[in-house]
Amino acid sequence: HRRSGKNGLRINYKEPAEARLPDRRWRLTSLKNEEDQRIDYPLHRQSKYIIGRDKDQCDIRLSHSSSSTVHAVIQYRL
């Protein structure tokens, strides 16, 4: 997976050969500002999700300052 970010940063994440779409309907739930304000992200439509602050490279955007530009990858595998 390679996309150019706004500062020319590129993710050099390459999906493994055993990457697959999940066979169950998963979702990630985030609580915003430690309140009861929930944000649900479906995680069953792609084989991977890139998480972080960069709007050009990430599928799920985080806004907290402790998060990296590209913070994590959720990868489904066979």
C-alpha positions, 0 to 999 in steps of 0.5 A: 500500500503506497500513497503520498501524503501532503508532506511527501511522506509515504507509507511503505506498508505492503499487504502479505500474500495471505491478506483476506477480507474478514469473514465476520462483520467487525467494527471499531468503537471509539469514545470521543473525549472520554464522553459517551460520544461514540464513533463506530467504524465498520472494519469488514469492507477492506482487508486492511485499515490504516489508522492515524492523523494523516487525512491523505493516507489513513482510512480511520482518522484520529485527532488526538495529539498523542497519535502518530501521522500513521499510527497503526494498521489493522490487517486481516489475514487467512 
